[in-house]
């Protein structure tokens, strides 16, 4: 790579969701997530560097650094070269912009795996997976140019070049809001591992087997896995007993599917599903019925449009717009602290990842790892490729009670699971 890129200097507003992340993020709460691809060949560093240089040309929202203004944070073109290193840190740790050439993402590799870690201020899961796919396609083309057909070498690495539209603003509709009730969720408590360590456990599952089981139960994969997560928290941490606090799981949803956007920046929303164990000894099927009903009620374009309008109304408020950034930061931190208490954990499903047929033989799997927070100490990221679905748990807890219960429940339902971990927990799951 060159030492510096000759990009034109541009400035970008943070999208409506992104404005919170520079305010709340630190070493304890990184606001970083990871998408990874495992290839069927060892990764070569100089080829990966060349691939990243080609990929960055198509994604303007990744070629940026964070700047502090008088009223808002903003993004500016970063003409430096991103660094690529062998993986050595735990996943989803805080990205120090100074040591990272001011970039808000980083690429690492280990053996056959390429990791893309992203600060949430520049994009969401869909935007990150599109960048990783483009990086992977460019890498495969360079590493296998003598084996690929001319047709394969001409396949574009992106369908749409970097679209930095703020789709929240575009889809905003002014509405009147009633007062919202904030209800504290149940919080898992356990002994934690040191701050710098993150446990990662991957569960590899046959997608068709899981899909067939979900069809028999008349639910989607996300509904089913969310219900298992809630059920396992109920059994492992509450021991099947009643509790006044609901077990709430936050579910990120890709808004592009509802509003026809192609933006490369953030365009997602979060809704919550859960249940309050008002009595003892619920059955799993009761929990599944409650959760699947909530999905159907909440996951509508009308409800999601209201969520967009609620968030954008804060940014458009004339009083908020005029106050200096340090005051906004205090307000945003308070809002985040309140909202954080309403969630027990997170399950994020990127869904099925498709690649052109010509590249399939070079790719083994994809995975998603989520950064954890003080209140959400265990999170689950899900995605599938081919017939392989990967459930990845990231955790700060010393003992993997939830992960073990989750995968054992799947196996009790006839779903085989192959476990892989980063070795933080040296025990059989």
N, C-alpha and C positions, 0 to 999 in steps of 0.2 A: 504493500500500500504506500501511497504518497504520505508525506508528513502532514499535509494540509489539503483540504478540498477547496476548489475555487467556486463555491456556491454563492449565489446572490443572497445578500443579507435580507431576511424578511422577519416580520414580527407577527405573532399569532396570539389571539386571546385564548385563554384556557376555556374549554367547553364548560357547560353548566355544571356537570358532575365533577369535573377536574378541580374546580376551585377549592374544594375541601382538602385535597390531599397534601399540598405543600404546607398547610396549616397544622395538620394533626400528625404528620409523619416524623419519626425519630427512630433511634435504635431499638426501642421497645415495640413500636408500631411502624413497620417499614412501608406499608401500602405497596408492597411489591408482590407480584405473582410470577410464576414460571410456567412456560410451555416448553416441552421437550420432544424431540424426535429421536428415535433409535434406528439407526441405519443397519444394513447387513454387511457393512465394511467399516474398517477403522477410519476415523476422521483424520485428515491430513491438514495441518495448521495453515500452511501457505495457500492451499486451495480454499479453505474456509474464509481466509482473509480476503481473497479476491472475490469470492461469492458475496461477502458482506458489502464490499464496495459497490458491486453491481446492484445489489438489492436496495441499498440506501438511495440510489437514484430515483427509485419509484415511490419512496415513502418520506415525504417532506415532514410529516409530524414526528418522525424518529430522528431527523437531523437537527435537533434543537437542544437548547440549554434553558434552564429556568432563570428568570430575572424577576426582581422585586420592584414593583412600581409604587406610586403614591397611594393608589386606590385598589389595585389588584395585582396579583402575580401575572406574568405573561411569559411567553416563549419567544426565543430569538434563535435564528439560524446558528448552528454550531459548525464551524469550518474545520474543527480538529478531526483527528482520525480515531475511531473507536478502538479500544483495546480488546484483544481476544486472548484468553488464558485458559489453561487446563483447569477444570473444576477443582476447587480446593475449599470453598466455603460451604456452609449449610445452605439449603435452598431458601429463597425469598427473604434474605437478609437485607438490611438497609443499604441502598446504593449511595455511596459517598461520591458526590459529583466531582469533587476536587481530584481524587485519585482515579476517577473514571473519565478523565478528559472532559468533564462537564456533561457527559451524556446521561440521559435518564433511562437508559437500558444497558444491558451488557450481555455479551455472548460468551459462553464457556463451552468446553467440550471435555469428554472423558471417554476414551476408547471409541465406541460406536455411537455415542450419544452427543447430540447438540442441544444445549440449553439456551433459551432466550428468557432473560429476566427483565421485567418491565415495571417501571414506576407508573402507577395507575393514572397519573396526571396526563400521560400522553395517549393512552388508548386502553381498551378493555380486552376481554378474552378473544372476541372475534377479530379485532384489529391485530392482536398479537399473533394469533394462529395464522392469519393471512400473511403477516410478515415472515413468520417461521417457514411457512410453506414456500414462499418465494425464495427465501434463503436456501432451503433444501433443494428446490428445483435447480437453482443456479449452481449449487454444489454438485449435484448429480451430473449435470451437463458438463461441468469442468473436469470432474474426476473420471467420467466414463465417456468422454467425447469420441473415443475410438470404437466404442461398443454400441452407442445409440445411433438410431437412424437419422437421416437428415430431417425427416418430419418431426421427430422427437426434439431435436436440437432447436427447432423453430417454434416450439410451443411457448407462448408467452408465460412469464413467471407470475404475472398479476393480470386479473381480468380488468380491473379499474385502477388507474394510477392514483396516487395519493389524493384523497378527497378529504379536505379538512373542514368541511361544513359542520357548523354546530347544529346538529339535527334536533336538539332539544328546543332551541330558539325557533327553528323553522316550524316545529309542530306544536308550538305553544298556543293555547287558547285561554283567554281570560275567563275565569270562572270564580264563583263565590265559594269559599270554603267554610264549612262548619268547624267548630272546635274539635281538635283531635285528641282522643284519649290515649295516654301513654301508659302501658301496663308493663311492669317489670317482669322479665322472663326468668325461668329457672336457670341457675348458673352452676355448671359443674365445678367442683372443688377437689383438688388432689395435689399431692406433692409435685413440684415442678423441677425440671432439669435446668441447668445454668442458662443464663440469658443468651449466650452465644451459640447454643446448641438447639437444633430443631430435628425432631424425629420425623422420618419419612418412611411410610410403608405403602408399597404398591400391591394391589391385588389384581391379577390378570384373570379375566373371565371370558368364556365363550359367549359372544354377543347373541348368537342365535338361540342358545339354550335359555339365556335370560329373557330374551324377547318372547319366546314361546310361553314361558311361565307367566310373564306379564299379560300376554293376550288371554290366557286362561282366567286370569283374575280381573280382566277388563280394565287395566290401568296402564299408564306409560311407565317406561323405565325410570324416569325422574321421580314420578309419584311413588313407585315401589321402593326405590332406594331411600327416598326421604322418610318414608314410613318406617323402614328398617332402622334408620339412624335414630329416629325419635323413640322407637320401641326399645332399642338397645340402651339409650340413655335412661329410659324409664325403668328398665330391668337392672342395669348395672349400677346406676347412681342413686336411684330411688328405691331399689329393691322391690319394685312392683307396688309401692305404697302410694297413698294419696298425697297431694301437695297443692298448696294454694297458688303456686306460680306455674304458668304454662311452659311446656317444653317447646320453644319456638325455633324453627329452622329457617334461616334466610335463604331465599332462592334468587340468584341473579337471573335476569331474563334479557335476551338479545332483542332490543326494540326494532332492529332493522327488519326483522321478519313481519312486524306488524305495520310499519310505517314506510316501507320501501326505500330505506336509506342505503347509501353506499359509502358512508363516511368512514374514514380510517381512525377517527378519534373516538372517544367514548360515546356510546349510545346504548346504554343498558339501564334497567331499573331493577329494583329489588322488592319482592313481596315476601310475606312471611306465612308459613303454615305451621300448625302445631296443635297440641291438645293439652288441656288441664286435667290431670288425673284426680278427679273429684272423689273417686272411690278406689278401692283396691282391686287388683287382679283383672285388668282389662285384657282382652285377647289381642293378638296381633291383627286379626281380621277386622276388629272394631277400630283399631288405630288406622289401618289402611283405608277403611271406608271414610273416616273423618277427614283424613289428609287428601284423598282423591277428590272429595266433594269440595274442599277448600280450593284446590287447584282449579277446578272447573268454574267456581264462582269468581275467583280473583283474576285469572289469566285471560282477560278480555281486553280488547282494544280500548273500550270505554274507560275501564279502570286504569289502564296504563296511561292513557291520555290525561287523566286527572292527576296522576303522580307527576307526569312531566310538567303540567301547569303549576302544581304546588311548588316544585323545585325552582322553576324559572321565575315565579312571582317574587321569590326572595331576591334574586339577582336584579330584577327590574324595579324593585322598590326604590323610589327616588331618595328616600332617607338613607337606605343602605348604600346606594351608589355614591353618595356624597361624603360619607364618613371615611377617614383615613384607614389604611390597611391594618395598622396595629389594633384598631378598635374592631374591625371586621374579624380579625383573627380571634379575638376574645369571644365574640358572638358565635363564630363557627365552632370553636372548641366546646362551648357550652352545649350547642345543638348536638354535636357529635357524642358527647358524654351521655346526654339523655337518650339518644337513639341507640347507643351501644348496649344499654341495659335491657333493651327489648328483644334481644336475640341470644339464644343458647349456643347455636353453632351455625355453620354455613355448608350448604351443598350446592356446588356449581357444576352444571353439566354442559360442556361445549357441544355435545351431540356427536353426530357422525362426521368424521373428517374425510373428505374425498380428495383424491389426487388423480391426474391423468394416468391411463393404463400403462403408458410407456415408463412411468416412474415407479410403479407399484412393486416391482421385483427388487428394488433397492431399499425399500422402507419396511421396517418391522413393526413399529408402533409409535403412538403419540401419547403424551401424558400431560396432566395439568396439576400443578401444586400451588396451594394458596398460602399467602402470608397470614400468620395468626396474630391475634390481639390478646390483650389482658383478659377480656371477658369471654372471648371466643377462642379458647385455648386448644381446641381441636377442630379442624375443618376438613372437608372432603371435596376433592376435585375429580371430575369424571369426564372422560371422552372415549370415543371408539374409532377404530380404524380397521377396515376389513372385517374380520370376524373376531377381533380382539378388543374387548372393553377394559379400560384400566381405571380402577378406583384408587386414588392416591390420598392418603391421610397425612396431614402435617399436624404435629402436636408438640406442646410444651410439657405434657405430663410425663412423669417418671415411669408410670406403668401403663401399657396400652390396653386398658380394660375395654374401651369402646371399640377400638379397631378389632380386637380379638372377638368380641361378641358379634360385631357386624359380619365379619367373614365366616364365622362359625354358623351364624343364622343362614346365610346364603347356602352353605354346604348342607345344612339340615333340610333345605328345600330342593336338594339335588343339583345344585349349581357348584361345579368344581372351581376352586380358586387356587392359583399359583401365587405364592407370596414372595415379595422381594423387598428388602429394607436397606437403609443406609447404616445399619448396625448399631444404632443407639440403644435398642432393646435387644439384648441377647437372650431371647427365650422363644419357645415354640408358640406360634399363634394357633 
